[in-house]
Amino acid sequence: MEGTVVAVVVVALLLLLVLKSGMRVVNQVERGVVFRWGKALPSHRQPGITFLIPFADRMRKVNVQIVTMPVPTQEGITKDNVSVKVDAVVYFRVTDPVRAAIEVQDYVFAVGQVAQSSLRSIIGKSDLDDLLSDRERLHEGLALMIDSPAAGWGIHIDRVEIKDVQLPESLKRSMSRQAEAERERRARVITADGEFQAAQQLANASRIMSDTPEAMQLRLLQTVVEVAAEKNSTLVMPFPVELLRYFDRAVRKIDADLNPDAPQPPQSPQQAPAPASDPAQAQAQESDGRP
């Protein structure tokens, strides 16, 4: 009786040891690929506790989280013959653990090498302006170039982004001068446009004032009010020059009426006749009785 009990206990212990040796735990972020006698099973093991056949099964765990892999800086020449250095980052994840474990030896290293070669290729096919401004299109093209071979490995490329574009110092200075010249051109255009609009408004205002002389008087009074608001002790009043000329002509007319024998004022140089440049012409003028 005691021998039977001992045998049962020994068998139970052996069964527990066998079960323990075949029990495996797969984490939530992993999937298990089982190799039975060296041959991979078509389906992978889900997260949780799984059992393997002792001495026959081997399991390899594959991480299915999104991997963030920086691409080392790649130097290349753009389509418009500019030497640049570009670095990027690739986001990818495993969608088929069985193929990722079988088709490629190290899928992380393989994706990194494909990303570097694709980045150099996209640099040679793009212009400098595209690298600096049109990056979304380059991201899509780069992701497509990397995803083409990676899809056969059971890997999906989520996103590829170009982080930085390093330019030569001479090119940076040239671009800064170009940007400065462009800003100066815009400033001059805006200033000229403002002067043109101001000139148009002044022309419109002058036409209105010429049609209504009272507007000039109102403007004069407004100017006086603005000057007086500054609490100045001196007030400058504009006096039209035409009014002074009118008074001058009136005084001369009065003097001419009162003193008809008084000598007339000398004529202005503009009204004096031009001297004859030819002596024969001057003699002909004297013979005709002309001065």
C-alpha positions as CSV (number, residue, x, y, z in Angstrom):
1,M,0.0,0.0,0.0
2,E,2.8,2.4,0.9
3,G,4.6,1.5,-2.3
4,T,1.6,2.4,-4.4
5,V,1.3,5.8,-2.7
6,V,4.9,6.5,-3.3
7,A,4.6,5.5,-7.0
8,V,1.6,7.8,-7.4
9,V,3.5,10.7,-5.8
10,V,6.5,10.1,-8.0
11,V,4.3,10.0,-11.2
12,A,2.6,13.2,-10.1
13,L,5.9,14.9,-9.6
14,L,7.1,13.8,-13.0
15,L,4.0,15.1,-14.6
16,L,4.4,18.5,-12.9
17,L,8.0,18.7,-14.0
18,V,7.0,17.9,-17.6
19,L,4.2,20.5,-17.5
20,K,6.5,23.1,-16.0
21,S,9.2,22.5,-18.6
22,G,6.6,22.9,-21.4
23,M,4.8,25.9,-20.0
24,R,5.6,29.3,-21.4
25,V,4.3,32.9,-20.8
26,V,3.9,35.2,-23.7
27,N,3.6,38.9,-22.8
28,Q,1.0,41.3,-24.2
29,V,3.5,43.1,-26.5
30,E,4.9,39.8,-27.9
31,R,3.8,37.0,-30.1
32,G,5.2,33.4,-30.0
33,V,6.5,31.6,-33.0
34,V,6.8,27.9,-32.3
35,F,9.3,25.6,-34.1
36,R,8.4,21.9,-33.8
37,W,11.3,19.7,-34.7
38,G,12.8,22.7,-36.4
39,K,9.8,23.5,-38.5
40,A,7.8,26.6,-37.8
41,L,4.1,26.2,-37.2
42,P,1.8,28.2,-39.4
43,S,0.1,30.0,-36.5
44,H,1.7,32.0,-33.8
45,R,0.9,31.9,-30.1
46,Q,-1.2,34.7,-28.6
47,P,-0.3,36.5,-25.3
48,G,-0.9,34.5,-22.1
49,I,0.1,31.0,-20.9
50,T,0.9,28.5,-23.6
51,F,2.2,24.9,-23.5
52,L,4.9,23.3,-25.6
53,I,5.8,19.7,-26.2
54,P,9.0,19.1,-24.2
55,F,12.1,18.2,-26.2
56,A,10.1,18.9,-29.5
57,D,9.0,22.5,-29.5
58,R,11.0,25.7,-29.3
59,M,9.4,29.1,-29.2
60,R,10.8,32.4,-30.3
61,K,9.1,35.6,-29.1
62,V,8.6,38.5,-31.5
63,N,7.9,42.0,-30.3
64,V,4.9,43.6,-32.1
65,Q,5.3,47.1,-30.7
66,I,6.0,50.1,-32.9
67,V,9.8,50.5,-33.3
68,T,11.3,54.0,-33.6
69,M,14.6,53.7,-35.5
70,P,16.7,56.8,-36.3
71,V,18.3,56.7,-39.7
72,P,22.0,57.9,-39.6
73,T,22.9,61.1,-41.4
74,Q,23.3,60.5,-45.1
75,E,25.2,62.8,-47.4
76,G,24.2,63.2,-51.0
77,I,23.9,65.5,-53.9
78,T,20.4,66.8,-54.9
79,K,19.0,67.0,-58.4
80,D,20.1,70.6,-58.7
81,N,23.7,69.7,-57.7
82,V,23.7,70.8,-54.0
83,S,25.6,68.8,-51.4
84,V,23.4,68.2,-48.3
85,K,23.3,66.0,-45.2
86,V,19.9,64.5,-44.3
87,D,18.8,62.4,-41.4
88,A,15.4,60.8,-40.8
89,V,13.4,58.5,-38.5
90,V,11.4,55.4,-39.3
91,Y,8.4,54.1,-37.4
92,F,7.5,50.4,-38.2
93,R,6.0,47.4,-36.5
94,V,5.7,43.6,-37.1
95,T,2.4,42.5,-38.6
96,D,3.2,38.9,-39.3
97,P,5.5,37.4,-36.6
98,V,6.0,34.1,-38.5
99,R,7.4,35.8,-41.6
100,A,9.4,38.2,-39.5
101,A,11.1,35.3,-37.8
102,I,11.6,33.2,-40.9
103,E,12.1,35.5,-43.9
104,V,14.8,37.7,-42.5
105,Q,17.6,37.1,-40.1
106,D,17.4,40.5,-38.3
107,Y,14.5,42.6,-39.4
108,V,15.5,45.7,-37.5
109,F,18.9,45.7,-39.1
110,A,17.4,45.0,-42.5
111,V,14.9,47.9,-42.2
112,G,17.7,50.2,-41.2
113,Q,19.8,49.4,-44.2
114,V,16.8,49.8,-46.6
115,A,16.0,53.1,-45.0
116,Q,19.5,54.4,-45.5
117,S,19.7,53.4,-49.2
118,S,16.2,54.8,-49.8
119,L,17.1,58.1,-48.1
120,R,20.1,58.5,-50.4
121,S,18.0,57.7,-53.4
122,I,15.3,60.2,-52.5
123,I,18.0,62.9,-52.0
124,G,19.3,62.3,-55.5
125,K,15.8,62.5,-57.1
126,S,14.7,65.7,-55.3
127,D,15.6,69.4,-55.6
128,L,16.8,71.5,-52.6
129,D,13.5,73.4,-52.5
130,D,11.6,70.1,-52.2
131,L,13.8,69.0,-49.3
132,L,13.2,72.3,-47.5
133,S,9.5,73.0,-48.2
134,D,7.7,70.0,-49.7
135,R,8.6,67.3,-47.2
136,E,5.2,65.7,-46.9
137,R,5.5,64.4,-50.5
138,L,9.0,63.2,-49.8
139,H,7.8,61.4,-46.6
140,E,5.2,59.5,-48.6
141,G,7.7,58.5,-51.3
142,L,10.3,57.4,-48.8
143,A,7.8,55.4,-46.8
144,L,6.7,53.7,-50.1
145,M,10.3,52.8,-51.0
146,I,11.0,51.3,-47.6
147,D,7.6,49.5,-47.4
148,S,8.1,47.7,-50.7
149,P,10.7,45.1,-49.5
150,A,9.6,45.3,-45.8
151,A,6.1,44.0,-46.7
152,G,7.6,40.6,-47.7
153,W,9.2,40.4,-44.3
154,G,5.9,40.8,-42.4
155,I,6.7,44.4,-41.4
156,H,4.6,47.5,-42.0
157,I,6.1,51.0,-42.2
158,D,3.9,53.4,-40.3
159,R,5.7,56.6,-41.0
160,V,9.0,58.0,-42.2
161,E,10.0,61.6,-41.5
162,I,13.0,63.7,-42.5
163,K,14.3,65.3,-39.3
164,D,16.9,67.7,-40.5
165,V,18.6,69.0,-43.6
166,Q,22.1,70.3,-43.1
167,L,23.3,72.8,-45.7
168,P,26.9,74.1,-46.5
169,E,27.7,77.4,-44.8
170,S,28.2,79.2,-48.1
171,L,24.8,78.2,-49.2
172,K,23.3,79.3,-45.9
173,R,24.8,82.8,-46.4
174,S,23.5,82.9,-50.0
175,M,20.0,82.0,-48.9
176,S,20.0,84.6,-46.1
177,R,21.1,87.3,-48.6
178,Q,18.3,86.1,-51.0
179,A,15.7,86.3,-48.2
180,E,17.0,89.7,-47.1
181,A,16.7,91.0,-50.7
182,E,13.3,89.6,-51.1
183,R,12.2,91.3,-47.8
184,E,13.6,94.6,-49.0
185,R,11.9,94.2,-52.3
186,R,8.5,93.7,-50.6
187,A,9.1,96.6,-48.3
188,R,9.8,98.9,-51.3
189,V,6.8,97.7,-53.2
190,I,4.6,98.3,-50.1
191,T,6.0,101.8,-49.6
192,A,5.6,102.7,-53.3
193,D,2.0,101.3,-53.2
194,G,1.3,103.5,-50.1
195,E,2.7,106.6,-51.8
196,F,0.6,105.9,-54.9
197,Q,-2.6,105.5,-52.9
198,A,-1.8,108.7,-50.9
199,A,-1.1,110.6,-54.2
200,Q,-4.5,109.4,-55.5
201,Q,-6.3,110.6,-52.4
202,L,-4.5,113.9,-52.5
203,A,-5.4,114.4,-56.1
204,N,-9.1,113.6,-55.3
205,A,-9.0,116.0,-52.4
206,S,-7.4,118.8,-54.5
207,R,-10.2,118.4,-57.1
208,I,-12.8,118.6,-54.5
209,M,-11.2,121.7,-53.0
210,S,-10.9,123.4,-56.4
211,D,-14.6,122.8,-57.0
212,T,-15.6,124.2,-53.6
213,P,-13.3,127.0,-52.3
214,E,-15.0,126.8,-48.9
215,A,-13.3,123.5,-48.4
216,M,-9.9,125.2,-48.4
217,Q,-11.1,127.6,-45.8
218,L,-12.4,124.8,-43.6
219,R,-9.1,123.0,-44.0
220,L,-7.2,126.2,-43.0
221,L,-9.3,126.6,-39.9
222,Q,-8.7,122.9,-39.0
223,T,-5.0,123.4,-39.3
224,V,-5.2,126.5,-37.1
225,V,-7.1,124.4,-34.5
226,E,-4.5,121.7,-34.6
227,V,-1.6,124.2,-34.1
228,A,-3.4,126.0,-31.3
229,A,-4.0,122.6,-29.5
230,E,-0.2,122.4,-28.8
231,K,-0.3,125.5,-26.6
232,N,2.2,127.4,-28.7
233,S,2.8,131.1,-28.1
234,T,3.4,131.7,-31.8
235,L,0.7,131.2,-34.4
236,V,1.7,131.0,-38.1
237,M,-1.1,131.9,-40.5
238,P,-0.6,131.1,-44.2
239,F,-1.1,134.0,-46.6
240,P,-1.8,133.4,-50.3
241,V,0.8,134.8,-52.6
242,E,-1.8,135.5,-55.3
243,L,-3.4,138.1,-53.0
244,L,-0.1,140.0,-52.6
245,R,0.3,140.1,-56.4
246,Y,-3.2,141.4,-56.7
247,F,-2.4,144.3,-54.3
248,D,0.8,145.0,-56.2
249,R,-0.9,145.3,-59.6
250,A,-3.6,147.5,-58.0
251,V,-1.0,149.9,-56.6
252,R,0.8,150.2,-59.9
253,K,-2.4,151.0,-61.7
254,I,-3.3,153.7,-59.3
255,D,0.2,155.3,-59.6
256,A,-0.1,155.2,-63.4
257,D,-3.4,157.0,-63.3
258,L,-2.2,159.7,-60.9
259,N,1.2,160.3,-62.6
260,P,0.9,159.7,-66.3
261,D,4.2,161.4,-67.1
262,A,6.2,159.2,-64.7
263,P,8.7,156.9,-66.3
264,Q,7.4,153.4,-66.7
265,P,9.3,150.7,-64.8
266,P,11.8,148.7,-66.9
267,Q,10.5,145.7,-68.7
268,S,11.3,142.3,-67.3
269,P,14.0,140.3,-69.2
270,Q,11.3,138.0,-70.4
271,Q,9.5,140.9,-72.2
272,A,12.6,142.7,-73.7
273,P,13.2,141.9,-77.4
274,A,16.1,139.7,-78.2
275,P,19.1,141.5,-79.7
276,A,19.9,140.8,-83.3
277,S,22.7,138.4,-83.7
278,D,23.5,139.4,-87.3
279,P,24.8,143.1,-88.1
280,A,23.0,143.0,-91.5
281,Q,19.7,142.2,-89.8
282,A,20.2,145.1,-87.3
283,Q,20.9,147.5,-90.3
284,A,17.8,146.4,-92.0
285,Q,15.8,147.0,-88.8
286,E,17.2,150.6,-88.6
287,S,16.3,151.3,-92.2
288,D,12.8,150.1,-91.6
289,G,12.5,152.5,-88.7
290,R,12.2,149.7,-86.1
291,P,14.1,150.0,-82.9
